[in-house]
Amino acid sequence: DCVRNRIFTATTLGNASTLNSSYGAVEVLVSAVFTWAMFAGLDITLKEEAASRSESDVTQADHTLLVSGLPPAATSSAELGRWFADFGPVSHSVVALANRELLLRMPARQALLQSLHDAQAAYFLARTAPHPSGWRLPLLAGFGHLRRGLGLGETPPPPPSAASAPSSTRSAPGEPGGNPYMPGASVAAAATAREQRLLLLRQAVQQASAALADHDRESLSMVKRRHVGTGLAFVSFSSPEEATHARTALSSPSYTRAYCGRRLAARRAPEPSDVKWENLEVTRRERWRRQLASTGVMLVVASFGTAIISVVCYIQGKNVLNSLTLGDGMRGTILSLLVNLSVMLPVILGNVMLFVSVPLLAEKLERHTTFTGKELAVMLKLVFFQVYNSVFASLAFLFDPSIDLFARPWYTTGGALIANILFGDAIFIQVVLDWVRVGGLFSRLCLAPRAKTQLQMDRLYVDDADIYLAFRVQLAGKFIILALMFGTAIPLLYLLAAFYFWLAGWIDRYNLLRRLSPPPRTDAALTRALCLVVFPLGMALHALMACLFFSSLPAEDAAEANAAAAA
């Protein structure tokens, strides 16, 4: 740590004795390059998005419109299709109904079906298992004698006498039904245990089948209920040109044709895999209310995590731990290691709270109508709160009266902290968490081979992408903002960011092409947000912080000169 901190701080602005015009010239050049890169990235994103909608890559979403503005009572898909037929042949139309409760039952049914498959597989494997024979007989007999000798098994019943047993049921020693202390008795006991196990497994199959039937019966009763509309509908045309024509006409102010007394609006529909059907009935006002509530909760959680990180980093920066008397020798080494680990645990906890809370709130509290919207919300919140954590933790050292605003002592504390954070993200989070993916490896190598059905094995073997892109983009956004924000003072951050993006390209290619299941097809909302929100914000912070960094050092030198003159 000490060596790495010296490497980071040796190249900082705080290591310069005086500032001259060359620093300003370099800053102007760097700002010009980043400004060009921002607009070039936006241009590339827009061109790639337009190319993805070319004639050679037309999808069902290009044929379809997402229509809004329908009254709740308008639930006839056929009538809506006839209304849109004036714009061109309609291949399919459907009104989205408010059946969130029914849709949320589908994962529960999938779990019940998986339980039934597991029970059936266990019963089939037990029923087709071979009976003990050949060399297994003496082994089973010896094992039975050992259990009885140790008092681990039940005392066998006395063998029936030859006189009392019917001649048709008499068995010779070594056969089932003979002397229980002979191998045949062990086989008979094993057969009895096998029948009992088969009976229990049959009952488990019957119970799982009954639970699935009850679930389907209740779902069917819900289907028969009358559902109101959500105000949304999907209308598919025979060609993308007809869909574009209908969308253009509906957006024109001169178009006055109404449907059920209401003016309709339409836009290009999202991809089918991108739609979160259970949330279509949630109104826009309700979604905004939930979004604000989720953001408020995350602000409290992030502030708590930031306070933990700031206190720990301040303690480490002030070398408070070094003043503790831990003893010498092996005991002192072990105690020092435990103290350092105990200090790092709150830091890890503060970061883990963000990674767990944001996706959980996005899934449970917020009501996104598309997977793209969920990804975008998760990405922007993680970028904001991670930058919030890092910046405030680095500024915690300014509470020390001996450290002025971005004076030279800050570079060895707060500046080194920023460099350490990006270094740890580039190595630990990117390599260990995003590339190695310990959870996916454990599921693939340990759980999948023990699955009882092929379907269960396939699901355990596949590492679901889910919001992988959102996590990767948020980490890139964090590097963009922090590197631009503090790059003027710590130029080495530019190299760290370049190393991160170079390595990120290889890791993403490997994960998306070899390990992860394909994520839902979404639009370019994440890259647009990087180009239109994150990068411009980073550039604005870069300009602001450059002024602060360049003004702080002369002010510190002037204060020292005045203090020396006064002395």
GURONU-837329 format. One record per residue (C-alpha): residue in three letters; x, y, z. Coordinates in steps of 0.25 Angstrom, whole numbers, plus 5000, padded with zeros to 4 digits. Example, Ala and Ser with C-alpha at 12.3 -4.5 7.8 and 13.67 -1.06 7.14 Angstrom:
% residues 2
Ala504949825031
Ser505549965029
This chain:
% residues 567
Asp500050005000
Cys501150105004
Val501950074991
Arg500650084982
Asn500250214989
Arg501650274987
Ile501550234972
Phe500250304971
Thr500550434978
Ala501950444972
Thr501250484959
Thr500250574965
Leu500050724963
Gly500350734978
Asn501750694976
Ala502050814967
Ser502850924974
Thr502251034965
Leu501251044954
Asn501551104940
Ser500851124927
Ser501150984922
Tyr500150924932
Gly499051014926
Ala499450984912
Val499450834915
Glu498050844922
Val497450924909
Leu498050804900
Val497450694909
Ser496150764910
Ala496050784895
Val496350634893
Phe495350594903
Thr494250684897
Trp494550624883
Ala494450484889
Met493150514895
Phe492550564882
Ala493150454874
Gly492650344883
Leu491250404882
Asp491350404867
Ile491850254867
Thr490650224876
Leu489650284867
Lys490150224855
Glu490250084861
Glu488750104866
Ala488350144852
Ala489050024845
Ser488449934855
Arg487049974849
Ser487449954835
Glu486649864825
Ser487649744828
Asp487349754843
Val485849774844
Thr485149714856
Gln483749704860
Ala483849834868
Asp484049904855
His482749854850
Thr482049884863
Leu481550014870
Leu481350034885
Val479950104886
Ser479650184898
Gly478450274902
Leu477350164901
Pro476150164911
Pro476150054922
Ala474850004916
Ala475449984902
Thr475949834903
Ser475549784889
Ser476749754881
Ala475949724868
Glu475349864868
Leu476649934871
Gly477249854859
Arg476149904850
Trp476350044854
Phe477850044850
Ala477549964837
Asp477350104831
Phe478850124831
Gly479149984825
Pro478949834827
Val478949794842
Ser479549664845
His479349654859
Ser478749744870
Val478649724885
Val478149814897
Ala478949804909
Leu478049764921
Ala478249794936
Asn478649644940
Arg479849674948
Glu479449574959
Leu479249464949
Leu480649494942
Leu481349484955
Arg480849344957
Met481649294946
Pro482949284953
Ala482249214964
Arg481649114955
Gln483049094949
Ala483649064963
Leu482448964965
Leu482748894952
Gln484148884955
Ser483848814969
Leu482948714961
His484048684951
Asp485048664963
Ala484048574970
Gln483748494958
Ala485248474955
Ala485548434969
Tyr484448334968
Phe484948274955
Leu486348264959
Ala485948194972
Arg485048094964
Thr486048064954
Ala487248044963
Pro487747904962
His487447804974
Pro488647764982
Ser489247634977
Gly490547554975
Trp491747614983
Arg490747714989
Leu490047614998
Pro491147575007
Leu491547725008
Leu490147765012
Ala490047645022
Gly491347695028
Phe490947835029
Gly489547795035
His490347705046
Leu491247825049
Arg490047925051
Arg489347825060
Gly490647795068
Leu490847945070
Gly489347965074
Leu489048055062
Gly488047965056
Glu486747905060
Thr486747765067
Pro486247675056
Pro485047585059
Pro485247445062
Pro485247345050
Pro483947275048
Ser484047125052
Ala483947025042
Ala482746955048
Ser481947085049
Ala482347135035
Pro481547085023
Ser482246995014
Ser482047085002
Thr482747205010
Arg483947135016
Ser485247185011
Ala486647135012
Pro487647205019
Gly488247315010
Glu486947345003
Pro485947455006
Gly485047405018
Gly486147315024
Asn487047335035
Pro487147485038
Tyr488547465042
Met488947415028
Pro489147495016
Gly487747475011
Ala487147545023
Ser487947665019
Val487447665005
Ala486047655011
Ala486247775020
Ala486847845008
Ala485647814999
Thr484647855010
Ala485447995012
Arg485348004997
Glu483847984997
Gln483748085008
Arg484548185000
Leu483748164988
Leu482548194995
Leu483048325001
Leu483548364987
Arg482148334981
Gln481448414992
Ala482448534989
Val482048524974
Gln480548524977
Gln480748644986
Ala481548724976
Ser480548684965
Ala479348724974
Ala480048864978
Leu480248884963
Ala478848854960
Asp478248944971
His479149054966
Asp478649034951
Arg477249034956
Glu477349164963
Ser478049224952
Leu476949184942
Ser475949244951
Met476749374950
Val476749364935
Lys475249364935
Arg475149494942
Arg474849614934
His476049704933
Val476149854930
Gly477149904920
Thr478449974924
Gly478250084914
Leu479350014905
Ala479349924893
Phe480249864883
Val479949874868
Ser480749804857
Phe480749834843
Ser481149754831
Ser482349844828
Pro483149944836
Glu482850054826
Glu481350044830
Ala481750054844
Thr482550174842
His481350234834
Ala480450214845
Arg481350264856
Thr481650394848
Ala480150414845
Leu479750404860
Ser480850494864
Ser480450604854
Pro479650724861
Ser478650724849
Tyr478250584851
Thr476850584859
Arg476350444857
Ala476050384871
Tyr475850244877
Cys474650234887
Gly474650384889
Arg476150394891
Arg477350434883
Leu478450324883
Ala479950334883
Ala480950234877
Arg482350204877
Arg483250094873
Ala483049964882
Pro484149904890
Glu484649764887
Pro483749654892
Ser484849614902
Asp484949754907
Val483549774911
Lys483249744926
Trp481749714924
Glu481349704939
Asn481749854940
Leu480949914928
Glu479749944937
Val480550034946
Thr480250184943
Arg481350274940
Arg481050354953
Glu481150234961
Arg482550194955
Trp483050334957
Arg482550324972
Arg483250194974
Gln484550244967
Leu484650354976
Ala484350264988
Ser485450174983
Thr486450284981
Gly486150334995
Val486450205001
Met487750184993
Leu488150324998
Val488050285012
Val488750155010
Ala489850225002
Ser490050325012
Phe490150225023
Gly491150145015
Thr491950275011
Ala492050315026
Ile492650175029
Ile493650185017
Ser493950335021
Val494250295036
Val495050175032
Cys495850245022
Tyr496150365031
Ile496650275042
Gln497550205032
Gly498050335026
Lys498350395040
Asn499150265043
Val498350245056
Leu498450095055
Asn499950105055
Ser499950165069
Leu499250045075
Thr500149955083
Leu499949815078
Gly501249745083
Asp502449685075
Gly502649555069
Met501649465063
Arg500549515073
Gly500749655068
Thr500749615054
Ile499449535055
Leu498749655063
Ser499249755053
Leu498649665042
Leu497349655049
Val497249805052
Asn497449835037
Leu496449735033
Ser495449785043
Val495649925037
Met495449875023
Leu494149805026
Pro493349935028
Val493849985014
Ile493449855007
Leu492149865014
Gly491850005010
Asn492149964995
Val491349834996
Met490149915001
Leu490049994988
Phe490249864979
Val489149794987
Ser488149904989
Val488049974976
Pro487649844968
Leu486749794979
Leu485949924980
Ala485949934964
Glu485249794964
Lys484349804977
Leu483949944978
Glu484050014965
Arg483149974953
His483949984940
Thr483149954928
Thr484349904920
Phe485649834924
Thr486349954917
Gly485750044927
Lys486149954939
Glu487649944933
Leu487650094931
Ala487150134945
Val488150034952
Met489350084944
Leu489050234946
Lys488850204961
Leu490050124963
Val490950224956
Phe490350344964
Phe490450274978
Gln491850214975
Val492350344971
Tyr491650404983
Asn492350304992
Ser493750324986
Val493750474985
Phe493250495000
Ala494150395005
Ser495350464999
Leu494850605004
Ala494750545018
Phe496150585020
Leu495850725018
Phe495250725032
Asp496650725037
Pro497050865041
Ser498450845036
Ile497950815022
Asp497450925013
Leu496550915001
Phe497350824992
Ala498650864998
Arg499850774996
Pro499550695009
Trp498250655002
Tyr498950584991
Thr499550475000
Thr498250455007
Gly496950484998
Gly497750474985
Ala498350344988
Leu496950294993
Ile496350324979
Ala497550254972
Asn497450134981
Ile495950124978
Leu496050124963
Phe497250024964
Gly496449934973
Asp495249944963
Ala496149914951
Ile496749794957
Phe495849734968
Ile494449764963
Gln494749744948
Val495549624949
Val495049544962
Leu493549584961
Asp493249614947
Trp494249514940
Val494449394950
Arg492949404955
Val493049314966
Gly491549294968
Gly491449244953
Leu492649154954
Phe492049084967
Ser490749064961
Arg491349014948
Leu492348914954
Cys491748874967
Leu490148894966
Ala489948854952
Pro490548714952
Arg489648674964
Ala488348724957
Lys487348614955
Thr486748664942
Gln487348714929
Leu486548844930
Gln487048874944
Met488448844940
Asp488348934928
Arg487849044937
Leu488949024947
Tyr489949014936
Val489549144929
Asp490049274936
Asp488949374933
Ala489349504928
Asp488249584935
Ile488749724937
Tyr490149694934
Leu490249814924
Ala489649914934
Phe490749874944
Arg491849874934
Val491350014928
Gln491250074942
Leu492650034946
Ala493150104933
Gly492350224936
Lys493050224950
Phe494350224943
Ile493950334933
Ile493550434944
Leu494650404954
Ala495750404944
Leu495250534938
Met494950594951
Phe496250574958
Gly497150554945
Thr497650694945
Ala498250674959
Ile498650524957
Pro498950494943
Leu499250354946
Leu497750334947
Tyr497650344931
Leu498550224930
Leu497750144940
Ala496550174932
Ala497150134919
Phe497650004925
Tyr496249974931
Phe495550004917
Trp496549914910
Leu496349804919
Ala494849824920
Gly494749794905
Trp495449654906
Ile494649624918
Asp493349664912
Arg493549584899
Tyr493949464907
Asn492749464916
Leu491649504906
Leu492149404895
Arg492649284904
Arg491949284918
Leu490749364919
Ser489349344913
Pro488949454903
Pro488349574911
Pro486949624907
Arg487049704894
Thr486949844897
Asp487249984890
Ala488450074892
Ala487950144904
Leu489150104913
Thr490150164903
Arg489350284900
Ala489350314915
Leu490850304915
Cys491050394903
Leu489950494907
Val489950494922
Val491150434929
Phe492250484919
Pro491750624919
Leu491650624934
Gly493050574935
Met493550684926
Ala492750794934
Leu493350734947
His494750734940
Ala494650884937
Leu494150914951
Met495250834958
Ala496350884949
Cys496051024954
Leu496050984968
Phe497350904967
Phe498151014960
Ser497651114970
Ser497851034982
Leu499451024981
Pro499751174979
Ala498851204990
Glu499551104999
Asp500951164995
Ala500451304998
Ala499951265011
Glu501251195015
Ala502051315010
Asn501151415019
Ala501351325031
Ala502851325028
Ala502851475027
Ala502051485039
Ala502951395047
